[in-house]
Amino acid sequence: MADEVKLHTEEYWSLEVGGTQIPRMTSVTVPSGSFAPNTFRHENDQAKSEATTVPGTVNFSDISGTRIMDEDTTIQEWFAEGDPVEGGCGGKVTKKEAILYLRDAAGADVKKWSMTGVWITSYSASGSLDASGGSPIMEQFSLHYDNMTIE
């Protein structure tokens, strides 16, 4: 008899960047990666030509997030670092660590994606400013990372 499979649905998730919880997140993509194979041509021990393919470069996809704009300026300030005049860092964005947590209904961690060398690659705000109000302004951003572990 096969073991029972326990499926996890998105009960609760959170995103931390540089040790700071990013508030009012409405969506985020799950980190992913792929291997680009490398093929090496060589002679085998019978002096015959042979090709061996091994996993090579790891390519990680950017993660994208959306949040409701509020008084928190964590993402805006991080993106502003890249401005060579206004950013104060000479146009250099600080790399940070980030953790994406998937949690069950009780708040226990189901899965954790830890990323290092994270830096913001895009930022935008969208929505319409309407005198009648009621429509939130949304922030969208993308993060690139150098390495990822899944726990």
Phi and psi restraints in degrees (value plus and minus 20) as a CYANA .aco file:
   2 ALA   PHI     -92.3   -52.3
   2 ALA   PSI     129.8   169.8
   3 ASP   PHI     -86.8   -46.8
   3 ASP   PSI     127.9   167.9
   4 GLU   PHI     -88.1   -48.1
   4 GLU   PSI     114.1   154.1
   5 VAL   PHI    -115.2   -75.2
   5 VAL   PSI     107.4   147.4
   6 LYS   PHI    -122.9   -82.9
   6 LYS   PSI      94.9   134.9
   7 LEU   PHI    -110.4   -70.4
   7 LEU   PSI     120.4   160.4
   8 HIS   PHI    -132.0   -92.0
   8 HIS   PSI     105.7   145.7
   9 THR   PHI    -122.0   -82.0
   9 THR   PSI     147.4   187.4
  10 GLU   PHI     -92.6   -52.6
  10 GLU   PSI      73.6   113.6
  11 GLU   PHI    -104.3   -64.3
  11 GLU   PSI     -66.8   -26.8
  12 TYR   PHI    -182.9  -142.9
  12 TYR   PSI     118.5   158.5
  13 TRP   PHI    -163.3  -123.3
  13 TRP   PSI     138.5   178.5
  14 SER   PHI    -167.9  -127.9
  14 SER   PSI     135.7   175.7
  15 LEU   PHI    -144.9  -104.9
  15 LEU   PSI     106.3   146.3
  16 GLU   PHI    -134.4   -94.4
  16 GLU   PSI     116.1   156.1
  17 VAL   PHI    -148.4  -108.4
  17 VAL   PSI     102.8   142.8
  18 GLY   PHI      39.0    79.0
  18 GLY   PSI      13.0    53.0
  19 GLY   PHI      60.2   100.2
  19 GLY   PSI     -17.5    22.5
  20 THR   PHI    -129.1   -89.1
  20 THR   PSI     107.3   147.3
  21 GLN   PHI     -89.4   -49.4
  21 GLN   PSI     108.3   148.3
  22 ILE   PHI    -105.9   -65.9
  22 ILE   PSI      93.7   133.7
  23 PRO   PHI    -100.5   -60.5
  23 PRO   PSI     141.0   181.0
  24 ARG   PHI      37.4    77.4
  24 ARG   PSI      13.2    53.2
  25 MET   PHI     -89.9   -49.9
  25 MET   PSI     117.4   157.4
  26 THR   PHI    -129.9   -89.9
  26 THR   PSI     -44.9    -4.9
  27 SER   PHI    -179.9  -139.9
  27 SER   PSI     135.8   175.8
  28 VAL   PHI    -176.4  -136.4
  28 VAL   PSI     122.6   162.6
  29 THR   PHI    -105.7   -65.7
  29 THR   PSI     130.4   170.4
  30 VAL   PHI    -101.1   -61.1
  30 VAL   PSI     116.8   156.8
  31 PRO   PHI     -80.8   -40.8
  31 PRO   PSI     127.2   167.2
  32 SER   PHI    -168.2  -128.2
  32 SER   PSI     143.7   183.7
  33 GLY   PHI    -172.1  -132.1
  33 GLY   PSI     146.7   186.7
  34 SER   PHI    -168.1  -128.1
  34 SER   PSI     138.2   178.2
  35 PHE   PHI    -119.9   -79.9
  35 PHE   PSI     118.4   158.4
  36 ALA   PHI    -121.6   -81.6
  36 ALA   PSI      95.4   135.4
  37 PRO   PHI     -90.3   -50.3
  37 PRO   PSI     130.2   170.2
  38 ASN   PHI    -135.2   -95.2
  38 ASN   PSI     115.1   155.1
  39 THR   PHI    -131.8   -91.8
  39 THR   PSI     108.3   148.3
  40 PHE   PHI    -133.5   -93.5
  40 PHE   PSI     107.4   147.4
  41 ARG   PHI    -115.4   -75.4
  41 ARG   PSI     114.9   154.9
  42 HIS   PHI    -178.1  -138.1
  42 HIS   PSI     154.4   194.4
  43 GLU   PHI    -117.9   -77.9
  43 GLU   PSI     116.7   156.7
  44 ASN   PHI    -102.2   -62.2
  44 ASN   PSI    -194.1  -154.1
  45 ASP   PHI     -92.9   -52.9
  45 ASP   PSI     -26.7    13.3
  46 GLN   PHI    -120.3   -80.3
  46 GLN   PSI      -4.3    35.7
  47 ALA   PHI      41.9    81.9
  47 ALA   PSI      10.9    50.9
  48 LYS   PHI    -126.4   -86.4
  48 LYS   PSI     126.3   166.3
  49 SER   PHI     -86.3   -46.3
  49 SER   PSI     117.3   157.3
  50 GLU   PHI    -166.7  -126.7
  50 GLU   PSI     131.0   171.0
  51 ALA   PHI    -140.6  -100.6
  51 ALA   PSI     115.3   155.3
  52 THR   PHI    -143.0  -103.0
  52 THR   PSI     109.4   149.4
  53 THR   PHI    -125.8   -85.8
  53 THR   PSI     110.8   150.8
  54 VAL   PHI    -150.1  -110.1
  54 VAL   PSI     135.5   175.5
  55 PRO   PHI     -79.9   -39.9
  55 PRO   PSI     116.8   156.8
  56 GLY   PHI    -137.7   -97.7
  56 GLY   PSI    -138.0   -98.0
  57 THR   PHI     -88.0   -48.0
  57 THR   PSI     117.1   157.1
  58 VAL   PHI    -115.1   -75.1
  58 VAL   PSI     108.5   148.5
  59 ASN   PHI    -132.4   -92.4
  59 ASN   PSI     101.6   141.6
  60 PHE   PHI    -121.4   -81.4
  60 PHE   PSI     122.0   162.0
  61 SER   PHI    -106.6   -66.6
  61 SER   PSI     128.0   168.0
  62 ASP   PHI     -86.0   -46.0
  62 ASP   PSI     132.4   172.4
  63 ILE   PHI    -122.8   -82.8
  63 ILE   PSI     125.4   165.4
  64 SER   PHI    -139.4   -99.4
  64 SER   PSI     121.4   161.4
  65 GLY   PHI    -153.2  -113.2
  65 GLY   PSI     136.0   176.0
  66 THR   PHI    -153.6  -113.6
  66 THR   PSI     117.2   157.2
  67 ARG   PHI    -161.6  -121.6
  67 ARG   PSI     138.0   178.0
  68 ILE   PHI    -100.3   -60.3
  68 ILE   PSI     105.8   145.8
  69 MET   PHI     -86.7   -46.7
  69 MET   PSI     114.8   154.8
  70 ASP   PHI    -164.8  -124.8
  70 ASP   PSI    -177.9  -137.9
  71 GLU   PHI     -93.2   -53.2
  71 GLU   PSI     -33.8     6.2
  72 ASP   PHI     -90.8   -50.8
  72 ASP   PSI     108.3   148.3
  73 THR   PHI    -135.9   -95.9
  73 THR   PSI      -1.7    38.3
  74 THR   PHI     -73.9   -33.9
  74 THR   PSI     -71.4   -31.4
  75 ILE   PHI     -88.9   -48.9
  75 ILE   PSI     -63.3   -23.3
  76 GLN   PHI     -80.2   -40.2
  76 GLN   PSI     -66.6   -26.6
  77 GLU   PHI     -85.7   -45.7
  77 GLU   PSI     -57.5   -17.5
  78 TRP   PHI     -83.9   -43.9
  78 TRP   PSI     -65.2   -25.2
  79 PHE   PHI     -84.8   -44.8
  79 PHE   PSI     -57.7   -17.7
  80 ALA   PHI     -84.0   -44.0
  80 ALA   PSI     -42.3    -2.3
  81 GLU   PHI     -76.6   -36.6
  81 GLU   PSI     -49.5    -9.5
  82 GLY   PHI     -93.5   -53.5
  82 GLY   PSI     -33.6     6.4
  83 ASP   PHI     -95.2   -55.2
  83 ASP   PSI      97.6   137.6
  84 PRO   PHI     -83.1   -43.1
  84 PRO   PSI     -45.0    -5.0
  85 VAL   PHI    -114.1   -74.1
  85 VAL   PSI     -73.4   -33.4
  86 GLU   PHI    -104.9   -64.9
  86 GLU   PSI     -44.3    -4.3
  87 GLY   PHI     -91.9   -51.9
  87 GLY   PSI     -43.2    -3.2
  88 GLY   PHI      55.6    95.6
  88 GLY   PSI     -25.2    14.8
  89 CYS   PHI    -132.4   -92.4
  89 CYS   PSI      -2.0    38.0
  90 GLY   PHI      45.4    85.4
  90 GLY   PSI      12.5    52.5
  91 GLY   PHI      56.2    96.2
  91 GLY   PSI       4.2    44.2
  92 LYS   PHI    -138.7   -98.7
  92 LYS   PSI     100.1   140.1
  93 VAL   PHI    -106.8   -66.8
  93 VAL   PSI     112.9   152.9
  94 THR   PHI     -88.4   -48.4
  94 THR   PSI     110.3   150.3
  95 LYS   PHI    -102.3   -62.3
  95 LYS   PSI     118.6   158.6
  96 LYS   PHI    -150.5  -110.5
  96 LYS   PSI    -199.7  -159.7
  97 GLU   PHI    -124.3   -84.3
  97 GLU   PSI     128.3   168.3
  98 ALA   PHI    -158.6  -118.6
  98 ALA   PSI     129.6   169.6
  99 ILE   PHI    -154.8  -114.8
  99 ILE   PSI     109.0   149.0
 100 LEU   PHI    -128.5   -88.5
 100 LEU   PSI     103.3   143.3
 101 TYR   PHI    -128.5   -88.5
 101 TYR   PSI     116.4   156.4
 102 LEU   PHI    -129.2   -89.2
 102 LEU   PSI     105.7   145.7
 103 ARG   PHI    -144.0  -104.0
 103 ARG   PSI     131.2   171.2
 104 ASP   PHI    -103.2   -63.2
 104 ASP   PSI    -198.6  -158.6
 105 ALA   PHI     -80.2   -40.2
 105 ALA   PSI     -47.1    -7.1
 106 ALA   PHI    -105.6   -65.6
 106 ALA   PSI     -24.1    15.9
 107 GLY   PHI      70.9   110.9
 107 GLY   PSI     -15.4    24.6
 108 ALA   PHI    -100.2   -60.2
 108 ALA   PSI     122.4   162.4
 109 ASP   PHI     -86.3   -46.3
 109 ASP   PSI     108.1   148.1
 110 VAL   PHI    -118.3   -78.3
 110 VAL   PSI     -63.1   -23.1
 111 LYS   PHI    -168.3  -128.3
 111 LYS   PSI     128.2   168.2
 112 LYS   PHI    -159.7  -119.7
 112 LYS   PSI     105.0   145.0
 113 TRP   PHI    -126.4   -86.4
 113 TRP   PSI      94.8   134.8
 114 SER   PHI    -124.4   -84.4
 114 SER   PSI     107.4   147.4
 115 MET   PHI    -142.2  -102.2
 115 MET   PSI     120.4   160.4
 116 THR   PHI    -138.6   -98.6
 116 THR   PSI     140.4   180.4
 117 GLY   PHI      44.0    84.0
 117 GLY   PSI      19.6    59.6
 118 VAL   PHI    -106.0   -66.0
 118 VAL   PSI     114.5   154.5
 119 TRP   PHI    -163.7  -123.7
 119 TRP   PSI     129.4   169.4
 120 ILE   PHI     -99.8   -59.8
 120 ILE   PSI     110.1   150.1
 121 THR   PHI    -129.4   -89.4
 121 THR   PSI     -40.7    -0.7
 122 SER   PHI    -173.4  -133.4
 122 SER   PSI     133.5   173.5
 123 TYR   PHI    -169.7  -129.7
 123 TYR   PSI     118.5   158.5
 124 SER   PHI    -173.9  -133.9
 124 SER   PSI     137.0   177.0
 125 ALA   PHI    -143.0  -103.0
 125 ALA   PSI     123.2   163.2
 126 SER   PHI    -162.8  -122.8
 126 SER   PSI     137.7   177.7
 127 GLY   PHI     120.6   160.6
 127 GLY   PSI    -199.4  -159.4
 128 SER   PHI    -144.3  -104.3
 128 SER   PSI     116.5   156.5
 129 LEU   PHI    -104.8   -64.8
 129 LEU   PSI      93.9   133.9
 130 ASP   PHI    -146.2  -106.2
 130 ASP   PSI     111.2   151.2
 131 ALA   PHI     -80.2   -40.2
 131 ALA   PSI     -45.9    -5.9
 132 SER   PHI     -99.2   -59.2
 132 SER   PSI     -32.9     7.1
 133 GLY   PHI      49.9    89.9
 133 GLY   PSI    -186.8  -146.8
 134 GLY   PHI      67.8   107.8
 134 GLY   PSI     -29.3    10.7
 135 SER   PHI    -133.9   -93.9
 135 SER   PSI      95.9   135.9
 136 PRO   PHI     -92.8   -52.8
 136 PRO   PSI     131.3   171.3
 137 ILE   PHI    -107.7   -67.7
 137 ILE   PSI     113.8   153.8
 138 MET   PHI    -127.5   -87.5
 138 MET   PSI     121.8   161.8
 139 GLU   PHI    -125.8   -85.8
 139 GLU   PSI     115.1   155.1
 140 GLN   PHI    -140.1  -100.1
 140 GLN   PSI     122.8   162.8
 141 PHE   PHI    -169.9  -129.9
 141 PHE   PSI     138.3   178.3
 142 SER   PHI    -145.2  -105.2
 142 SER   PSI     122.9   162.9
 143 LEU   PHI    -143.7  -103.7
 143 LEU   PSI     115.2   155.2
 144 HIS   PHI    -126.3   -86.3
 144 HIS   PSI     132.4   172.4
 145 TYR   PHI    -163.7  -123.7
 145 TYR   PSI     134.7   174.7
 146 ASP   PHI    -107.3   -67.3
 146 ASP   PSI     -53.5   -13.5
 147 ASN   PHI    -170.0  -130.0
 147 ASN   PSI     134.6   174.6
 148 MET   PHI    -163.7  -123.7
 148 MET   PSI     121.1   161.1
 149 THR   PHI    -147.1  -107.1
 149 THR   PSI     126.9   166.9
 150 ILE   PHI    -135.1   -95.1
 150 ILE   PSI     108.1   148.1
